């Protein structure tokens, strides 16, 4: 149990370090990723006004069939990319939220790039 707590604390320290430099603006909002044991959440945030511009997760009614795997994360990336293109946003800053840029986190970024978003 202690090892899990230490692992979570290390992620929070990395998250704080990354957030010192990554900030979302109206022209280039921040795409933040959170993953739990069962679900994946992606939201695009304008930090200057403190508002969420778009979000996607595999808890939504339409997305219940998307699994919490690398392939599912790629689908969520494409979905959030499509939602951003509807709002005419093409550039974002990627916030990996302290997670290693590997697996699901990388798949989300690649899926968003595939849909036409510049990260």
N, C-alpha and C positions, 0 to 999 in steps of 0.2 A: 504494500500500500504506500509506503514511504517513497518508493521509486516512482510511482505514478504521480504523486504530489510534486516531487522534484522535477519531473518531466514537464508538468503543466507550468510550474514556476519558470522554467527555462524558456518556454514558449512565450510567456507573458513578458519576460525581459527582452526577448528578440522583438516582440510586437512593439514595445515602447521605443526601442532603438530605431525601428523602421519608421514609426509614425512621427519621429522628429523631423524627417526629411520629406515624407510623402504627404501632400496636401491636395485636396480636391478643390478645383475652381469651377465656376460656371462653364468656362470654355473646355476644361479638361477635368472632369470629375474623377473621384477615386472609386475604383472597383474593389470592394472588400469581400473576402472569402472567409466563411466560417464552416467548419465541418465538425459534426459530432459523430458519435459511434453509428448512428442510424441515418442521419440526414446531412445534406449539403445545402448551404445558403449562400447566395451571392446578392450583393446589393451595390448600387452605384450611388455615391453620396457627393453632394456639393457641401464641402466643409465650411465655406464662407457664410452660407445662409443656414446651414444645419439641416438640410432637407435631403430626403431620399428621393432620387429621381426615378429609379427603376429597381426591381428586385426579381429574383427567381429562386425557387427552391423546390425540392421534391416532396413537399407537403401540400402544395396547392392541388386543388381538385383535378385540374387538367394534367398535372404532372405526377400523379400518384404512381404511374407505371414506371417511372424512371428510377432505376436502382441506384444505390449509393456506392457505385463502382467507378472505375476510371472511365468506362464507356458512358455511364450515366452523367458523370461530371462534364464530359465533352458535349453531351446533349444540352446540359444546363448552360454551358458557355455559349453554344449557338443560340439558345433561347434568349439569353440576356443580350446577346449581340443584336438579335432581331428587334427586341424591344427598344434598344438604344437607337437603332437606325430609324424606327418609327418616330422617335423624338428628335431626330436629326442631330444626334451626337455620334461623332466618328472617332474621337480621341479620348482615351481614358488613361489614368495612372493606375497601375495594378498594385494593390495592397495584399500581400500574401498572408498578412495577419500573424506573422511569427511562424508560420508553417514552412517547412522545407519546400522549395520549388521543385516538386517531384510528384509523380503520380496524379492524384485527383486535382491538386492545385494547378499543375502544369496543363492538365487536360482542359480545365476551365478556360485558361488563358488561350490555349490553342483553338478551342471551340469558338471563342469570341473573335479571334483573328480570322478564322475560317468564314465567319459571317460578315466580315468587312470592317471590324473595329481595329483601330491602331492602338497598340499598347506600348 
